[in-house]
């Protein structure tokens, strides 16, 4: 089996694993969405806001580029990626990191039968962080254990950032999703005032700021959607959370028992549906939704049986038409991790100009969220404060 030397560690509970990925609140690696605790979410989102603000001015943007100009990043992306790769590249550039990449294992010594773990350790000899995306489940996690073993032996080690691992997790996507939601759930107008929240409260008396007391609806490829898994895991830590999962009646696409059980342990109210038109307790699910997270059907993972069944299936019940969007609350953000399917059109272009459509803003937020993660992992918060201290005033974020 893959990574046999780490088998026992890979089988542990999330809590046991995550204790290895941080040291006194400082992330050593980011491997799964469960590491994004409310405290770390607040910290990283605050860092993202501060970096975002400083990037607006030429002088402070130039100062940001000195923060990590002495560091080097390896982007090891052996699974196709556009947004995640470019977002991390941009995040590194914001902070001044030098980047190199391997995107095709055929260009590495793996073609000479070098083991993947040897390749990772070799990269760690040249670079200060490895950002990796792989079709192999548990690869990033196994690499983090390799680095932790080296750290314990006081040998060279580097942080591992999971930029997508098989169908397991995509924690940095969850981070940018959460950052987008955190900004949305402030309910501020462009001037940063509280008037919008006050207006919304007159129509929605139970509305609160933040992630708690919210209903989240996920639609599409739930079973294989690592973005769904990571985001749902992170959001499950907040009080009075309800989640609706809408997916075709195909076993591979439905909510899996592992995630269902994990959410149940966090006291999340979980409900499953086979159409976006479903009702719940006498009202449409969409009308009760505080955040709608759409995903595409990931056909690249289909078995032959899955593909045949989907070819015969009507996928229109999983398409956010303008009529369905009209049922959403006026403040409900519509998210999508991208890419969207231009043929199925789970979100047609007609929705793009809806003020609730956040998915392009969500993609841009990835740049700030990932820059914040890098700044945190390398511990440059004090240097960031110095840049702020010498800047000429601060604008509303």
matplotlib code that plots the C-alpha trace (Angstrom):
import matplotlib.pyplot as plt

x = [0.0, 1.0, 2.9, 2.9, 5.4, 2.8, -0.2, -0.8, -0.5, -2.8, -5.5, -5.7, -8.5, -8.4, -7.7, -4.7, -3.4, -3.9, -1.9, 1.1, 0.5, 0.8, 3.0, 1.5, -1.0, 1.5, 0.7, 3.6, 1.7, -1.8, -3.2, -7.0, -9.9, -10.2, -7.1, -9.0, -10.3, -12.3, -9.1, -6.9, -9.7, -9.9, -6.1, -5.7, -8.6, -7.3, -3.9, -5.6, -7.4, -4.2, -2.2, -5.0, -5.1, -1.3, -1.2, -3.3, -0.5, 2.7, 5.0, 3.4, 3.0, 6.8, 7.4, 5.3, 7.6, 10.5, 8.8, 9.8, 12.2, 14.8, 12.5, 11.9, 8.7, 8.3, 4.9, 4.7, 1.5, 1.2, -2.6, -4.0, -4.7, -5.2, -6.7, -5.0, -1.6, -1.8, -3.4, -0.5, 2.0, 0.4, 0.4, 4.1, 4.8, 2.9, 5.3, 8.4, 9.0, 10.9, 8.9, 9.8, 7.5, 7.2, 3.9, 4.7, 6.3, 7.8, 10.2, 11.4, 13.5, 10.3, 10.7, 14.0, 12.0, 12.8, 10.2, 7.8, 9.0, 12.6, 11.5, 9.8, 12.8, 15.0, 12.7, 13.0, 16.8, 16.3, 13.1, 11.6, 8.0, 6.4, 3.0, 1.6, -1.4, -1.6, -4.2, -3.0, -5.0, -3.0, 0.1, 0.4, -0.4, 2.3, 4.8, 4.0, 4.9, 8.2, 8.9, 7.9, 10.2, 13.0, 12.1, 12.2, 15.7, 16.7, 17.3, 16.2, 12.4, 10.0, 6.2, 3.9, 0.8, -1.9, -3.2, -5.5, -5.0, -6.9, -10.6, -9.6, -9.2, -8.5, -7.9, -6.7, -9.8, -11.8, -9.7, -10.5, -14.2, -14.3, -12.5, -15.1, -17.9, -16.4, -16.4, -19.9, -21.3, -20.1, -23.1, -21.3, -21.9, -19.0, -18.3, -17.9, -20.9, -23.4, -26.4, -26.8, -26.9, -29.4, -31.6, -31.3, -32.3, -35.6, -36.5, -34.6, -34.8, -32.8, -29.9, -26.5, -23.0, -20.4, -20.6, -22.8, -26.6, -26.4, -27.8, -25.4, -26.5, -24.0, -25.1, -23.5, -20.7, -20.8, -19.2, -16.0, -15.9, -12.9, -13.7, -17.1, -15.4, -12.9, -15.4, -18.1, -15.5, -14.4, -17.9, -19.0, -17.2, -19.7, -22.8, -26.3, -25.2, -27.5, -26.3, -28.3, -26.6, -28.1, -26.8, -27.8, -28.9, -25.5, -23.7, -20.3, -21.9, -23.9, -22.7, -20.4, -20.9, -17.5, -18.3, -21.9, -20.7, -18.1, -20.7, -23.1, -20.3, -20.2, -24.0, -24.5, -28.1, -27.6, -30.3, -30.0, -32.0, -32.1, -33.1, -32.6, -36.4, -36.7, -38.8, -37.8, -40.3, -42.9, -40.6, -38.1, -34.6, -33.2, -35.4, -33.8, -30.2, -27.6, -24.9, -25.3, -22.2, -22.4, -20.1, -19.7, -20.0, -16.4, -16.7, -12.9, -13.5, -16.4, -16.3, -17.8, -21.0, -21.2, -20.6, -23.3, -25.8, -25.0, -25.4, -28.9, -29.7, -31.4, -29.0, -31.3, -32.4, -28.9, -28.7, -29.1, -31.5, -32.5, -35.9, -34.3, -31.9, -34.9, -35.9, -32.6, -32.4, -31.1, -27.9, -27.1, -23.7, -23.5, -20.1, -18.4, -14.8, -14.5, -14.1, -17.8, -19.1, -19.9, -22.2, -24.1, -24.1, -24.7, -24.4, -25.4, -23.7, -27.1, -26.3, -22.9, -24.2, -26.4, -25.0, -25.0, -22.7, -19.4, -17.5, -15.2, -14.5, -14.1, -11.3, -9.5, -9.8, -7.7, -4.7, -5.1, -6.0, -3.0, -0.7, -2.0, -1.3, 2.3, 2.8, 1.6, 3.6, 6.8, 5.9, 6.3, 3.4, 5.8, 7.4, 3.9, 3.1, 6.2, 5.0, 1.6, 3.2, 5.2, 2.3, 0.4, -3.1, -5.3, -8.3, -11.5, -11.2]
y = [0.0, 3.6, 5.2, 1.9, 3.2, 5.8, 3.4, 3.5, 7.3, 7.7, 5.7, 7.9, 10.2, 13.8, 15.2, 12.9, 13.8, 17.6, 17.8, 17.0, 19.7, 22.7, 23.8, 26.2, 27.5, 28.0, 25.9, 23.7, 22.3, 22.7, 19.3, 19.3, 21.5, 20.4, 22.4, 25.6, 26.2, 29.3, 30.8, 30.1, 31.3, 34.6, 35.0, 34.0, 36.2, 39.1, 38.6, 38.4, 41.7, 43.4, 42.1, 43.0, 46.6, 47.0, 45.7, 48.7, 51.2, 51.1, 51.8, 49.2, 46.6, 47.0, 46.5, 43.4, 41.9, 42.1, 40.0, 36.6, 37.6, 35.4, 32.3, 29.9, 27.9, 24.7, 24.3, 20.6, 20.2, 16.8, 17.2, 19.7, 23.0, 26.6, 28.7, 27.0, 27.1, 30.7, 31.8, 30.4, 31.8, 35.3, 34.9, 34.0, 37.1, 39.4, 38.3, 38.2, 34.4, 33.0, 30.2, 27.1, 24.3, 20.7, 20.1, 16.9, 14.0, 12.9, 15.8, 14.7, 11.7, 9.7, 8.4, 6.9, 5.0, 7.5, 7.2, 10.1, 10.5, 10.8, 13.4, 15.4, 15.2, 16.3, 19.3, 20.2, 20.5, 23.4, 25.1, 26.5, 25.3, 22.7, 23.5, 20.3, 19.1, 15.5, 13.0, 10.6, 10.5, 11.0, 12.0, 15.5, 14.0, 11.4, 14.1, 16.1, 13.0, 12.7, 16.3, 16.0, 13.0, 15.1, 17.9, 15.7, 14.5, 18.2, 17.7, 19.9, 20.0, 22.4, 23.1, 21.1, 22.8, 20.6, 22.3, 19.3, 15.6, 13.0, 13.2, 13.8, 17.4, 20.9, 23.0, 26.1, 26.2, 26.0, 28.8, 31.1, 30.0, 30.9, 34.2, 35.1, 34.1, 36.0, 39.2, 38.5, 37.8, 41.1, 42.5, 45.8, 48.3, 49.6, 52.3, 49.7, 51.0, 48.9, 50.3, 47.3, 44.9, 47.1, 47.1, 43.3, 42.8, 44.5, 41.8, 38.9, 39.4, 36.2, 37.2, 37.3, 38.2, 35.5, 31.7, 30.5, 30.1, 29.6, 27.2, 26.1, 24.3, 22.3, 21.1, 18.9, 16.3, 15.9, 12.5, 13.4, 17.1, 17.6, 21.3, 20.4, 18.1, 20.7, 23.5, 21.5, 20.2, 23.8, 25.2, 22.3, 23.9, 26.8, 26.8, 25.9, 24.9, 23.3, 21.7, 20.6, 18.4, 18.2, 15.5, 13.1, 9.6, 8.1, 6.5, 8.1, 11.6, 11.4, 12.4, 9.7, 8.1, 9.3, 13.0, 12.4, 10.9, 13.5, 16.3, 14.4, 14.4, 18.2, 18.4, 19.7, 19.1, 17.3, 16.8, 15.2, 16.0, 15.1, 18.5, 22.2, 22.4, 20.3, 21.6, 21.3, 21.8, 23.3, 25.8, 25.5, 24.7, 27.6, 30.1, 29.0, 29.0, 31.5, 30.3, 28.3, 26.3, 25.0, 22.4, 20.6, 16.9, 15.8, 13.5, 12.8, 10.6, 8.6, 4.9, 3.5, 2.7, 6.2, 7.8, 5.7, 6.5, 10.2, 10.3, 9.1, 11.3, 14.7, 17.1, 20.1, 19.7, 20.6, 23.8, 27.2, 28.9, 32.5, 31.3, 29.2, 32.0, 34.3, 32.1, 32.9, 35.6, 38.9, 38.5, 34.8, 34.5, 32.0, 30.3, 27.9, 26.5, 26.4, 25.3, 25.2, 22.9, 24.9, 22.2, 21.2, 24.8, 24.2, 28.0, 29.5, 32.8, 34.5, 34.4, 36.1, 39.7, 38.8, 40.8, 37.6, 35.8, 35.7, 33.1, 35.4, 37.4, 34.1, 33.2, 36.5, 36.1, 32.9, 35.1, 37.0, 34.0, 32.0, 34.9, 35.1, 31.4, 31.8, 34.8, 32.8, 29.7, 31.8, 33.8, 37.4, 39.0, 41.4, 42.5, 43.0, 45.3, 47.4, 47.9, 49.0, 51.3, 53.1, 53.3, 56.6, 55.7, 52.8, 52.5, 50.6, 46.9]
z = [0.0, -0.4, 2.5, 4.5, 6.9, 8.1, 8.1, 11.9, 12.0, 9.1, 10.8, 14.0, 14.9, 13.5, 17.0, 17.4, 14.0, 14.3, 17.5, 15.4, 12.9, 15.3, 18.2, 20.8, 18.4, 15.5, 12.5, 11.4, 8.4, 7.0, 6.0, 6.7, 7.4, 11.0, 11.8, 11.0, 14.5, 15.3, 16.9, 13.8, 11.5, 13.3, 13.3, 9.6, 8.4, 10.3, 8.7, 5.3, 5.8, 6.9, 3.9, 1.6, 2.9, 2.7, -0.9, -2.1, -1.8, -3.7, -0.7, 1.6, -1.2, -1.8, 1.9, 2.0, -0.7, 1.7, 4.4, 2.9, 0.2, 1.9, 1.5, -1.3, -2.1, -4.1, -5.8, -6.3, -8.4, -10.0, -10.4, -12.9, -11.4, -12.5, -9.8, -6.8, -8.5, -9.7, -6.4, -4.4, -6.9, -6.5, -2.7, -2.7, -4.9, -2.5, 0.3, -1.9, -1.9, -4.8, -6.4, -8.4, -9.6, -10.6, -12.4, -14.2, -12.3, -15.7, -15.4, -11.9, -10.9, -10.2, -13.8, -12.5, -9.8, -7.1, -4.3, -3.7, -0.2, -1.4, -3.9, -1.1, 1.2, -1.7, -2.3, 1.3, 0.9, -1.5, -0.4, 2.8, 2.2, 0.0, -1.4, -2.9, -4.9, -5.7, -6.9, -4.2, -1.0, 2.2, 0.4, 1.9, 5.4, 5.0, 3.9, 7.1, 9.2, 7.4, 8.2, 11.8, 12.2, 10.8, 13.2, 16.2, 15.2, 14.8, 11.1, 8.3, 7.8, 6.1, 6.4, 4.1, 2.8, 1.3, -1.8, -2.6, -1.8, -3.7, -2.7, 1.0, 1.7, 0.3, 3.4, 1.7, -0.4, 2.9, 4.3, 1.3, 1.5, 5.2, 4.6, 1.9, 4.3, 7.2, 5.1, 3.9, 7.4, 8.7, 6.7, 6.1, 3.3, 1.1, 3.7, 6.4, 8.5, 10.4, 8.5, 6.3, 9.2, 10.9, 7.8, 7.4, 11.1, 10.4, 7.9, 9.5, 13.3, 14.1, 11.9, 13.7, 12.4, 12.0, 11.3, 14.1, 13.9, 10.1, 7.6, 4.9, 1.7, -0.4, -3.8, -6.5, -6.0, -2.2, -1.9, -3.8, -3.2, -1.1, -0.9, 0.6, 3.1, 4.3, 4.5, 6.3, 8.8, 9.6, 9.8, 12.1, 15.0, 15.2, 17.4, 16.1, 12.6, 10.0, 6.8, 3.8, 1.2, -2.3, -4.6, -7.4, -6.3, -7.1, -4.2, -5.1, -5.1, -1.9, 1.6, 2.9, 6.3, 7.6, 7.1, 8.3, 11.5, 12.0, 11.7, 14.0, 16.7, 16.4, 16.9, 13.3, 12.0, 8.7, 6.0, 2.5, -0.6, -4.3, -5.7, -5.0, -5.0, -1.8, 1.1, 4.7, 7.5, 5.1, 3.4, 0.5, 1.6, -0.5, 1.3, 4.6, 3.4, 4.7, 2.3, -0.9, -1.9, -5.5, -7.0, -10.3, -10.8, -11.0, -13.9, -14.0, -11.0, -12.5, -12.8, -16.0, -14.2, -12.7, -16.1, -17.7, -15.0, -15.1, -18.9, -18.4, -15.5, -15.6, -13.7, -14.0, -10.3, -9.3, -11.4, -9.8, -12.2, -11.8, -10.6, -7.9, -7.0, -6.4, -3.4, -1.6, 1.1, -0.1, 1.8, 1.0, -0.6, -3.6, -3.6, -6.0, -5.8, -9.6, -12.3, -13.1, -15.9, -19.0, -20.3, -17.2, -16.0, -12.3, -12.1, -15.5, -16.5, -15.9, -12.2, -12.5, -12.1, -9.1, -6.1, -4.1, -6.5, -4.7, -6.6, -8.6, -5.4, -3.6, -6.1, -5.6, -1.8, -2.2, -2.9, 0.4, 2.5, 1.2, 1.7, 5.3, 5.8, 4.6, 6.8, 9.8, 9.1, 8.7, 11.8, 10.4, 12.3, 14.1, 10.8, 9.4, 12.3, 11.6, 8.0, 9.3, 11.9, 9.2, 6.7, 6.4, 7.8, 7.2, 5.0, 5.7, 4.8]

ax = plt.figure().add_subplot(projection="3d")
ax.plot(x, y, z, "-o")
ax.set_aspect("equal")
plt.show()
